[in-house]
Amino acid sequence: MADGTLTRTAVRRWPRAAGRGRRGEELTKILFVLPAAVAMVALFGYPVVKNLLMSLQDYGLRTFFTGEAPFVGLANYTAMVKDQLFSQAMVNTGLFTIGSIAFQFAIGLGLALFFRRRFPLSGFLRSMLLLPWLLPLIVSSATWRSILEQDNGILNRTLIGAGLLDDPVPWLNSPSVALIAVIGVNVWIGIPFNVTLLYSGLTEIPDELYEAGQLDGATGWSAFVHITWPNLRAVASVVLMLGVVYTIKVLDIILGLTGGGPANATQTLATQSYERSFVDFKFGEGAALSNLLIALSFLFAIFYLRGTRRAVDE
């Protein structure tokens, strides 16, 4: 009887003990995540909220002396849209982003497919491809500025010496050419990122799939369409999304090469935000432009997440 009573008592106590164990486990999980959450809020959440508040205030150089930043509502956003350079900056940002991403991805994918073939020194050549990505951007900008210099730049000298040009091209001084030159430099810098991620994705595709495909006649382009691309699509989506988010806010490359000129031909939303904040000291308008960049990046992230979820569901 005593044993039966003890057993029933233990059975009744077991759910409570299990519940306390689960609560303790949940608390442990929260404590492990808490430092990262605090860091995210401090390093990302606070600056974003502060930037949003600044965009609704008359926050200028005077604010640093008086401490006053009157609330102006959407006046900074209205001034941003009415600015005569805003539409040009939007177009330049779109062209710069689309051009950079398209060529970075296409060249990066081609090189990743090339390096998937095993040959001598392939590892060394892949490591050399990382150099543009590892160099400080201001150093890369200064180097390319000297290369693209109209009169003494090595690019014009080489093309003229090879008989491909009669007169030097004003790569950074002509409004019709400057944006193309800046896109080209950004493509050169972004290729290693694309090669690294796409090559990693290619190495995860089993060789057995290609061997089975060869038995069915899937070789060359057919193998790429039916085997490589379907298995690489998830990695390609990540590469494209990260590329857009990074490229849309590129600043230092443009400042180092053209400073937004000539004749505002290379002005983007990022350079406009910089000039409003640190040249004109209109921090409220600069914050409004920054918020627009954040919103555009967030929009692309949403499209990526929706596409990823749809692919997982399928």
C-alpha positions, 0 to 999 in steps of 0.5 A, spaced: 500 500 500 505 504 501 509 503 495 502 504 491 501 511 494 509 513 493 508 511 486 502 515 485 505 521 489 511 520 484 506 520 478 503 526 480 509 530 482 513 528 475 509 533 471 511 539 475 518 537 475 518 536 467 514 543 467 520 546 471 525 543 467 522 546 461 522 553 464 529 552 466 531 550 459 527 556 456 530 561 460 537 558 459 536 559 451 533 566 453 540 568 457 544 565 451 540 569 446 540 576 450 547 578 449 546 578 442 539 581 442 542 587 447 548 588 442 543 588 436 539 593 439 545 597 441 549 597 435 543 597 430 536 599 433 538 605 436 542 608 430 536 607 426 531 610 431 536 616 432 536 617 424 529 616 424 528 622 429 533 626 426 529 626 419 523 629 423 527 634 426 531 641 423 537 638 425 543 642 423 550 645 425 546 650 430 544 644 434 551 642 436 551 649 439 544 650 442 542 643 443 535 644 439 532 641 434 525 643 432 520 638 430 519 639 422 515 633 421 516 631 413 519 637 411 526 634 410 522 628 406 519 634 402 525 638 401 529 631 399 523 630 393 523 637 391 531 637 390 533 638 383 538 632 384 533 627 387 531 624 380 538 624 377 540 621 384 535 615 383 536 614 376 544 613 377 543 609 383 538 604 379 543 604 374 549 603 378 546 598 382 543 594 376 549 595 372 554 592 378 550 586 380 549 584 373 556 584 371 559 582 378 554 576 378 555 574 370 563 574 371 563 571 378 559 565 376 563 564 369 569 564 374 566 560 379 564 555 373 571 555 371 575 554 377 570 548 379 575 544 374 581 542 377 587 544 374 594 546 377 595 553 380 587 553 381 587 554 388 593 560 388 589 563 382 582 563 386 586 566 392 589 572 388 582 573 386 581 575 393 585 581 392 580 586 390 576 584 395 581 585 401 584 592 399 581 598 403 576 601 398 580 608 398 586 605 396 582 601 390 579 608 388 586 612 388 589 606 384 583 606 379 583 614 379 590 614 377 589 608 372 583 612 369 586 619 368 585 622 362 592 624 360 597 620 363 593 614 365 595 607 364 589 605 361 589 610 355 596 609 354 595 602 353 589 603 348 592 608 344 599 604 344 595 598 341 592 602 336 585 602 339 584 609 340 586 615 337 584 620 343 584 619 350 578 617 353 576 622 359 573 616 363 572 620 370 571 627 367 566 626 362 558 626 364 557 621 359 562 616 361 564 617 368 558 613 371 560 607 366 567 607 369 565 607 376 560 601 375 566 598 372 571 599 378 565 597 383 564 590 378 572 589 379 571 590 387 565 585 387 567 579 383 571 576 388 565 576 393 561 573 387 566 568 386 567 565 393 560 564 394 558 561 388 564 557 388 562 554 395 555 553 392 558 549 386 562 544 390 556 542 394 553 539 388 554 532 388 558 529 382 553 523 381 548 528 379 553 530 373 555 523 372 547 521 372 546 526 367 551 524 362 548 518 361 541 521 359 545 526 355 545 532 359 552 535 358 555 542 357 549 547 357 544 542 358 547 540 364 548 547 367 540 548 366 538 542 368 543 540 374 547 546 376 542 552 376 537 548 380 542 546 385 545 553 385 539 557 385 539 558 393 546 561 393 545 565 387 539 568 391 543 570 397 549 573 393 544 577 389 540 580 395 547 581 399 549 584 392 544 589 392 544 591 399 551 592 399 551 596 392 545 601 393 549 604 399 556 604 396 559 611 397 567 611 398 568 608 391 564 614 388 567 619 392 574 617 391 573 616 384 569 622 382 566 625 388 559 625 385 561 629 379 562 631 373 556 635 373 553 630 378 553 625 373 555 620 378 551 622 384 547 617 388 542 617 394 548 615 398 553 621 396 547 625 396 546 623 403 553 624 405 553 631 402 547 633 405 550 631 412 557 632 412 558 638 407 551 642 407 551 640 415 543 639 414 543 632 418 535 632 418 535 632 410 541 627 410 538 622 415 531 622 410 536 620 404 539 615 409 532 612 411 530 612 404 536 607 402 534 603 408 527 602 406 530 600 399 534 595 402 529 592 407 524 592 401 529 587 397 530 583 403 523 582 404 522 580 396 528 575 398 525 572 404 518 571 400 522 568 395 525 563 399 519 561 403 515 560 397 521 555 394 521 552 401 514 551 400 514 548 393 
